[in-house]
Amino acid sequence: MHSCLLPHDHGEAIEKQMELIPKAEFFQAASDIFKLLGDSSRIRIFWILCHCEECVINLSAMVEMSSPAVSHHLKMLKAGRLIVSRREGKEVYYKAANTQQAELLHQMIETLLEISCPV
């Protein structure tokens, strides 16, 4: 980032190191993930997939939604790289991605909602 003069110099360290502040575009990935989690159904589906691997039909029954609606949410979560899928014959199974981002989001959801992993 380029250095600039701030209108008011408060003597703060960050004001003296403006070049260390990342540009706005750097935060786009975080914004995209938070947009994905802007729907309670998607959060619920993601949380379930953090604990098990499931197909669309079973997920639909678990969250009491239609299969097309669940498929739509799964497509968005997969595009955001929060979940992964695997095919076994005609069936597709989904689970949370094995990434630091997915793990952190899982922990954040459980902390915010004061819930814990099922036994």
Secondary structure as UniProt FT lines:
FT   HELIX           13..16
FT   HELIX           18..20
FT   HELIX           24..27
FT   HELIX           28..36
FT   TURN            37..38
FT   HELIX           40..49
FT   TURN            50..51
FT   STRAND          54..55
FT   HELIX           56..63
FT   HELIX           67..79
FT   TURN            80..81
FT   STRAND          83..88
FT   TURN            89..90
FT   STRAND          91..96
FT   HELIX           100..113
//
